[in-house]
């Protein structure tokens, strides 16, 4: 199965190699990060939300809407020839009755996971104006929502000093005080980055990347943390 995150990581790698990593790009690319919306206006959720927000921001997409190939045809705005879509995840759960070993009928949850491809509104021909603009951004609401998401993560955080890092030995995240950052956005973004490292701790996902500074595994762990830092609920919304 295609893994949608692979496309995003490859995008980050290409931008790094080109000398313009997305977290340091010194110019605006014409797109404001926004909550990705389905063709019917409903927001994407979970992993799809932050993947599409990050991909859209890196590509400079102005439209917050994403369509399947057939949805684009349905609004008479076909995908432009040569455009490449983004894989996203479809997760479904349904109930089914089945007999167990004792012959008793039980209700079981059947789960399946697959991917499908979507295209941003900017990749369509003749996109109606109603699909072009993103909703107005409320910066105060955005900041409060980021705090709610980050504060709900049960990591032990030590505030103080002049370094930001996750300490494996003590399983703690260390951050400079908020006042040391140039903005609340920068503090929240850095906090999200270190919490992504924390999520890989032995008691959680048990990732073994990044134990030796500067090697290839360390670089891969940093890409993982940068993906978490790019999550729309953390840095965009």
C-alpha positions in Angstrom: 0.0 0.0 0.0 1.2 3.5 -0.8 2.2 5.5 2.3 1.0 9.1 2.0 3.7 10.3 4.4 6.4 9.1 2.0 5.4 11.7 -0.5 5.6 14.4 2.1 9.0 13.3 3.4 10.3 13.3 -0.2 9.0 16.8 -0.7 10.9 17.9 2.5 14.1 16.2 1.2 13.9 17.9 -2.2 13.4 21.3 -0.6 16.3 20.8 1.8 18.5 19.7 -1.2 17.4 22.8 -3.1 18.5 25.0 -0.2 15.0 26.1 0.8 13.7 24.0 3.7 10.0 24.9 4.3 10.6 25.9 7.9 13.3 28.5 6.9 12.0 29.8 3.6 12.5 33.6 3.8 9.8 34.6 1.4 6.0 34.1 1.1 4.8 31.5 -1.5 1.4 33.0 -1.9 -0.5 30.4 0.2 -1.6 30.7 3.8 -1.8 27.4 5.6 -5.4 26.4 6.0 -7.6 23.5 7.1 -7.9 21.1 4.1 -11.5 20.7 3.0 -13.3 18.0 1.1 -15.4 18.7 -2.0 -18.5 19.0 0.2 -16.8 21.6 2.5 -16.3 19.2 5.4 -12.7 19.2 6.8 -10.3 16.3 6.6 -9.4 14.8 9.9 -6.5 12.8 11.5 -3.4 12.2 9.5 -5.0 13.4 6.2 -5.5 16.8 7.8 -1.9 17.6 8.5 -0.6 15.8 5.4 -2.7 17.9 3.0 -2.0 21.1 4.9 1.7 20.5 4.7 1.7 19.4 1.1 -0.5 22.4 0.1 1.7 24.9 2.0 4.9 23.5 0.4 3.4 23.6 -3.1 1.9 27.1 -2.6 -1.7 26.0 -3.0 -4.2 28.8 -2.4 -7.3 26.7 -2.5 -8.2 24.8 0.7 -10.3 22.3 -1.2 -9.2 18.8 -2.3 -11.0 16.6 -4.9 -10.9 13.1 -6.2 -10.7 12.8 -9.9 -14.4 12.0 -10.2 -15.4 14.8 -7.8 -13.5 17.3 -10.1 -15.5 16.0 -13.1 -18.7 16.4 -11.1 -18.2 20.2 -10.8 -17.1 20.4 -14.4 -13.5 21.3 -13.4 -11.3 18.4 -14.6 -7.8 17.8 -13.3 -5.3 19.5 -15.6 -3.2 17.1 -17.7 0.1 16.2 -16.1 -1.0 17.1 -12.5 0.0 14.6 -9.8 -2.3 13.9 -6.9 -1.6 13.2 -3.2 -2.4 9.9 -1.6 -4.5 10.1 1.5 -5.9 7.4 3.9 -9.3 5.9 4.0 -10.1 4.0 7.3 -13.4 2.3 7.7 -15.1 0.2 10.5 -18.2 -1.8 10.1 -20.0 -4.4 12.2 -20.6 -8.0 11.3 -22.1 -11.0 13.0 -20.2 -14.2 13.1 -20.2 -17.5 15.1 -17.4 -18.1 17.5 -15.8 -21.4 18.4 -18.7 -22.2 20.7 -21.3 -21.6 18.1 -22.5 -18.4 19.6 -23.1 -15.4 17.4 -20.9 -12.4 18.2 -20.8 -8.9 16.7 -17.3 -8.0 15.5 -15.8 -4.8 14.3 -14.2 -5.2 10.9 -11.6 -2.6 10.0 -9.8 -1.9 6.7 -7.3 0.7 5.5 -6.5 1.8 2.0 -5.4 4.9 0.2 -6.9 7.1 -2.5 -5.7 10.1 -4.5 -6.9 13.7 -4.2 -6.0 16.9 -6.1 -6.0 20.4 -4.9 -8.4 22.9 -6.4 -5.5 24.8 -7.9 -4.8 21.7 -10.0 -8.2 21.8 -11.7 -9.3 23.5 -14.9 -12.0 26.1 -14.5 -12.4 25.8 -10.8 -15.5 27.7 -9.6 -14.7 30.8 -7.5 -16.5 29.3 -4.5 -13.7 26.8 -4.1 -10.8 29.2 -4.3 -10.7 31.2 -1.1 -9.9 29.9 2.4 -12.0 31.0 5.4 -10.7 34.0 7.2 -8.1 33.1 9.8 -8.7 34.1 13.5 -5.2 34.2 14.8 -6.3 34.3 18.5 -8.5 31.3 18.0 -5.8 29.5 16.1 -3.3 30.0 19.0 -5.8 28.9 21.6 -6.6 25.7 19.7 -2.9 24.9 19.3 -2.4 25.2 23.0 -5.4 23.0 23.8 -4.0 20.2 21.5 -0.4 20.5 22.8 -1.3 20.8 26.5 -3.4 17.6 26.2 -0.3 15.6 25.4 0.8 13.9 28.7 4.5 14.6 28.3 6.6 15.9 31.2 7.9 19.3 30.0 10.7 21.2 31.7 10.7 25.0 31.1 14.0 26.8 31.4 17.5 27.1 29.8 18.3 28.0 26.3 18.0 24.7 24.5 15.0 22.8 23.1 15.3 19.0 23.1 13.8 15.7 24.1 15.9 13.8 26.6 15.5 10.0 26.2 17.2 9.2 29.5 14.7 11.1 31.6 11.8 10.9 29.1 11.3 14.7 29.3 10.9 17.5 26.9 13.0 20.6 27.6 12.0 24.1 26.3 13.3 27.6 26.8 10.6 29.9 28.4 7.9 31.2 26.0 9.3 34.7 26.5 12.5 33.7 24.9 10.8 33.0 21.5 10.1 35.7 19.0 6.4 34.8 18.9 3.9 32.4 20.4 3.8 30.6 17.0 7.5 29.9 17.3 7.1 28.5 20.8 4.2 26.3 19.9 5.9 25.1 16.7 9.1 24.2 18.7 7.0 22.5 21.4 5.2 20.4 18.7 8.6 19.4 17.2 10.0 18.1 20.5 6.7 16.4 21.4 7.0 14.5 18.1 10.4 13.2 19.3 8.7 12.3 22.7 6.1 10.3 20.8 8.9 8.0 19.6 10.0 7.2 23.2 10.4 3.6 24.4 7.1 3.7 26.3 5.2 4.8 23.2 6.2 4.2 19.6 9.6 3.0 20.5 11.4 4.5 17.5 15.1 3.7 17.5 16.1 6.4 15.0 18.3 9.3 16.1 20.3 7.8 18.9 23.6 8.9 17.3 23.9 12.6 16.3 24.5 13.3 12.6 24.0 9.8 11.2 21.3 8.9 8.6 18.9 7.5 11.3 19.2 10.8 13.2 18.3 12.7 10.0 15.3 10.4 9.5 14.1 11.1 13.0 14.4 14.8 12.4 12.2 14.5 9.3 9.6 12.6 11.4 9.6 15.4 14.0 9.4 18.1 11.3 6.3 16.3 9.9 4.7 16.5 13.3 5.8 20.2 13.6 3.9 20.8 10.3 0.6 19.4 11.6 -2.2 21.9 10.9 -3.7 21.5 14.3 -0.3 22.5 15.8 1.3 25.0 13.4 -1.3 25.9 10.9 -4.6 25.9 12.9 
